Amino acid sequence: MNMFRILKYVLYDILRNRIVVGYMLFLFAVSFGVFNLTGDPVKGLSGLLNIVLIVVPLVSIVFSTVHFYNASEFIELLAAQPVRRSSIIWSEFGGLALALSLAVGLGLGVPVAIFAANATGAVLTGVAVALSVVFVALAILASVLTRDKSKGIGVALLLWFYFALIYDALVLFLMFAFADYPLEKAMLVVVALNTIDLARVLVLLQMDISALMGYTGALFRAFLGTGWGIAFAFGILLLWGAIPILQAVRVFNKKDL
């Protein structure tokens, strides 16, 4: 049994899940509702950005963690077969990432394509897909490191809570504590260390709101506002997905099942 056959089975099993279908329909309904209520594509995208930055990472990391633990017997059965352990993890990651990305692409991408078919809408959709992949990778790493299901889900929620809320609070504290020092260039590094913040800045730069961010906003626009800057930012997001899943593969290869 090769990796692609396992991936096909995992993907088919996830796509039949009602939660994934409900997630796609939720994004679809909310997106249509936001665009119809605002009547302005820019305001609609701004409203969707807040939803994407909170809901997409949360659903991706919780659903992936629960699915991995629910598939533990299947994973142990595969591990007893002449199948490379790395193939098992890559198949789980690929199936989850593809299914959730498809849900985001249809649930969010279709309304955006109808109401805001521009560069900002494309970046918002791409960011949502990237966040799905990143938090699937984090979920698998948390699941591999923790044998107990309740602890694994707790770790996954803590990771989401850290990236979505705690990190921003720490950044604000540092900005106030070191307000007398030039922190503008350091903020570029700080933003890159949080995948949600990086996604937020990428979309805001496309909305021409960077002028409201002062000199820091000018630096962001100079560095991330170009085509190469956007490619670089998505490369950082790719690293955020690659590093956790590679670490998960390394741990799972040595793990005693």
C-alpha positions as CSV (number, residue, x, y, z in Angstrom):
1,M,0.0,0.0,0.0
2,N,1.7,3.2,-1.2
3,M,1.2,6.7,0.2
4,F,-1.1,7.8,-2.6
5,R,-3.6,5.0,-1.9
6,I,-3.6,5.9,1.8
7,L,-4.0,9.6,0.9
8,K,-6.9,8.8,-1.3
9,Y,-8.7,6.8,1.4
10,V,-8.0,9.5,4.1
11,L,-9.3,12.3,1.8
12,Y,-12.4,10.3,0.8
13,D,-13.1,9.6,4.5
14,I,-12.7,13.3,5.5
15,L,-14.8,14.6,2.6
16,R,-17.7,12.5,3.7
17,N,-17.6,14.0,7.2
18,R,-20.6,16.3,7.9
19,I,-18.4,18.7,9.9
20,V,-16.3,19.5,6.8
21,V,-19.5,20.0,4.7
22,G,-21.0,22.1,7.5
23,Y,-17.8,24.2,7.7
24,M,-17.9,24.9,4.0
25,L,-21.6,25.9,4.1
26,F,-20.9,28.1,7.1
27,L,-18.2,30.0,5.3
28,F,-20.4,30.2,2.2
29,A,-23.3,31.6,4.2
30,V,-21.3,34.0,6.2
31,S,-19.4,35.3,3.2
32,F,-22.6,36.0,1.2
33,G,-24.2,37.6,4.3
34,V,-21.2,39.9,4.9
35,F,-21.0,41.1,1.3
36,N,-24.8,41.6,1.1
37,L,-25.0,43.5,4.4
38,T,-22.1,45.8,3.7
39,G,-22.7,46.5,0.0
40,D,-19.1,47.5,-0.4
41,P,-16.5,44.9,-1.5
42,V,-13.7,46.5,0.6
43,K,-15.8,46.5,3.8
44,G,-16.9,43.0,3.0
45,L,-13.4,41.8,2.7
46,S,-12.4,43.6,5.9
47,G,-15.2,41.8,7.7
48,L,-14.3,38.5,6.3
49,L,-10.7,39.0,7.3
50,N,-11.6,39.0,11.0
51,I,-13.6,35.8,10.5
52,V,-10.8,34.1,8.5
53,L,-8.1,34.9,11.1
54,I,-10.2,33.4,14.0
55,V,-12.5,30.7,12.6
56,V,-10.2,29.1,9.9
57,P,-7.3,28.4,12.3
58,L,-9.6,27.2,15.1
59,V,-11.6,24.8,12.9
60,S,-8.5,23.5,11.2
61,I,-6.5,22.7,14.3
62,V,-9.4,21.3,16.4
63,F,-10.9,19.2,13.6
64,S,-7.5,17.8,12.5
65,T,-6.6,16.9,16.1
66,V,-9.8,15.1,16.8
67,H,-9.6,13.3,13.4
68,F,-6.1,12.1,14.1
69,Y,-7.0,10.6,17.4
70,N,-10.2,9.1,16.0
71,A,-8.1,7.4,13.3
72,S,-5.5,6.1,15.8
73,E,-6.6,2.4,15.3
74,F,-6.3,2.8,11.6
75,I,-2.9,4.4,11.9
76,E,-1.7,1.6,14.2
77,L,-3.0,-1.0,11.7
78,L,-1.0,0.8,8.9
79,A,2.1,1.0,11.1
80,A,1.9,-2.8,11.5
81,Q,2.0,-3.3,7.7
82,P,5.0,-2.9,5.4
83,V,4.3,0.8,5.1
84,R,6.8,3.6,5.9
85,R,5.7,5.5,8.9
86,S,6.4,8.8,7.2
87,S,3.9,7.8,4.5
88,I,1.2,7.5,7.1
89,I,1.8,11.0,8.5
90,W,2.1,12.6,5.1
91,S,-1.1,10.9,4.0
92,E,-3.0,12.1,7.1
93,F,-1.6,15.6,6.6
94,G,-2.3,15.7,2.9
95,G,-5.9,14.4,3.3
96,L,-6.7,16.9,6.0
97,A,-5.0,19.8,4.3
98,L,-6.7,19.1,0.9
99,A,-10.1,18.6,2.4
100,L,-10.1,21.8,4.6
101,S,-8.5,23.8,1.8
102,L,-11.2,22.6,-0.5
103,A,-13.8,23.7,2.0
104,V,-12.3,27.1,2.4
105,G,-11.8,27.4,-1.4
106,L,-15.5,26.8,-2.1
107,G,-17.0,28.3,1.0
108,L,-15.0,31.5,0.9
109,G,-13.5,31.6,-2.5
110,V,-16.7,31.4,-4.5
111,P,-18.4,34.4,-2.8
112,V,-15.2,36.4,-3.0
113,A,-14.9,35.7,-6.7
114,I,-18.5,36.9,-7.2
115,F,-18.4,40.0,-5.1
116,A,-14.7,41.0,-4.9
117,A,-12.8,39.5,-7.9
118,N,-9.6,41.5,-7.4
119,A,-6.1,41.1,-6.0
120,T,-7.3,41.6,-2.4
121,G,-9.9,38.9,-2.7
122,A,-7.3,36.5,-4.2
123,V,-4.8,37.2,-1.4
124,L,-7.5,36.8,1.3
125,T,-8.5,33.4,-0.2
126,G,-4.9,32.3,-0.5
127,V,-4.2,33.4,3.1
128,A,-7.2,31.4,4.3
129,V,-6.0,28.3,2.5
130,A,-2.4,28.8,3.9
131,L,-3.7,29.1,7.4
132,S,-5.7,25.9,7.0
133,V,-2.5,24.1,6.0
134,V,-0.4,25.6,8.7
135,F,-2.8,24.7,11.5
136,V,-3.3,21.2,10.2
137,A,0.4,20.7,10.5
138,L,0.4,22.1,14.0
139,A,-2.5,19.8,14.9
140,I,-0.7,16.7,13.7
141,L,2.5,17.7,15.6
142,A,0.4,18.2,18.8
143,S,-1.3,14.8,18.3
144,V,1.9,13.0,17.7
145,L,3.6,14.5,20.7
146,T,0.7,13.7,23.1
147,R,-0.8,10.2,23.4
148,D,-3.8,11.2,25.5
149,K,-6.7,12.6,23.4
150,S,-7.9,15.2,25.9
151,K,-4.4,16.5,26.4
152,G,-3.8,16.7,22.7
153,I,-6.9,18.7,22.1
154,G,-5.9,20.9,25.0
155,V,-2.5,21.5,23.4
156,A,-4.1,22.3,20.1
157,L,-6.5,24.9,21.7
158,L,-3.6,26.4,23.6
159,L,-1.6,26.8,20.3
160,W,-4.6,28.5,18.6
161,F,-5.1,30.7,21.7
162,Y,-1.5,31.7,21.7
163,F,-1.3,32.6,18.0
164,A,-4.7,34.3,17.9
165,L,-4.7,36.3,21.2
166,I,-1.7,35.9,23.5
167,Y,1.0,36.7,21.0
168,D,-0.7,40.1,20.1
169,A,-0.9,40.9,23.8
170,L,2.8,40.2,24.2
171,V,3.6,42.4,21.2
172,L,1.6,45.3,22.6
173,F,3.3,44.9,25.9
174,L,6.7,45.1,24.3
175,M,5.7,48.1,22.2
176,F,4.6,50.0,25.3
177,A,7.6,48.9,27.3
178,F,10.1,49.9,24.6
179,A,8.2,52.8,23.1
180,D,11.3,55.1,23.3
181,Y,13.2,52.8,21.0
182,P,12.9,52.4,17.2
183,L,11.0,49.2,16.8
184,E,9.7,49.6,13.3
185,K,12.2,47.2,11.6
186,A,12.0,44.8,14.5
187,M,8.2,44.6,13.8
188,L,8.9,42.9,10.5
189,V,10.5,40.0,12.3
190,V,7.9,40.0,15.0
191,V,5.1,39.7,12.4
192,A,6.9,36.9,10.6
193,L,7.0,34.9,13.9
194,N,3.2,34.7,14.0
195,T,1.4,33.2,11.0
196,I,-1.9,34.9,11.8
197,D,-0.3,38.3,12.1
198,L,1.6,37.8,8.9
199,A,-1.7,36.8,7.1
200,R,-3.4,39.9,8.5
201,V,-0.7,42.3,7.3
202,L,-0.7,40.7,3.9
203,V,-4.4,41.4,3.4
204,L,-4.4,44.8,5.0
205,L,-1.6,45.9,2.6
206,Q,-3.7,45.0,-0.3
207,M,-6.5,47.2,1.1
208,D,-4.2,50.3,1.2
209,I,-4.8,50.6,5.0
210,S,-1.0,50.7,5.6
211,A,-1.1,54.5,5.5
212,L,-2.9,54.4,8.8
213,M,-0.1,52.4,10.4
214,G,2.5,55.2,10.1
215,Y,6.2,54.5,9.5
216,T,5.7,50.8,10.3
217,G,3.0,50.5,7.7
218,A,5.4,52.2,5.1
219,L,8.0,49.6,5.9
220,F,5.5,46.8,5.5
221,R,4.4,48.2,2.2
222,A,8.0,48.6,1.0
223,F,8.9,45.1,2.0
224,L,5.7,43.1,1.6
225,G,3.6,45.2,-0.8
226,T,5.4,44.1,-4.0
227,G,5.0,40.9,-5.9
228,W,8.3,39.6,-4.5
229,G,7.2,40.6,-1.0
230,I,3.9,38.7,-1.2
231,A,5.8,35.7,-2.6
232,F,8.2,35.9,0.3
233,A,5.4,36.2,2.9
234,F,3.7,33.1,1.4
235,G,7.1,31.4,1.6
236,I,7.2,32.1,5.3
237,L,3.7,30.7,5.6
238,L,4.9,27.6,3.8
239,L,7.7,27.3,6.3
240,W,5.2,27.5,9.1
241,G,3.5,24.5,7.6
242,A,6.6,22.6,6.6
243,I,8.5,22.8,9.9
244,P,5.8,21.3,12.2
245,I,4.9,18.5,9.8
246,L,8.6,17.5,9.3
247,Q,9.0,17.5,13.1
248,A,5.8,15.3,13.4
249,V,7.3,12.8,10.9
250,R,10.5,12.7,12.8
251,V,8.8,12.1,16.1
252,F,6.3,9.5,14.7
253,N,9.2,7.5,13.1
254,K,10.7,7.1,16.6
255,K,7.5,6.8,18.6
256,D,6.6,3.5,20.3
257,L,3.0,2.7,19.3
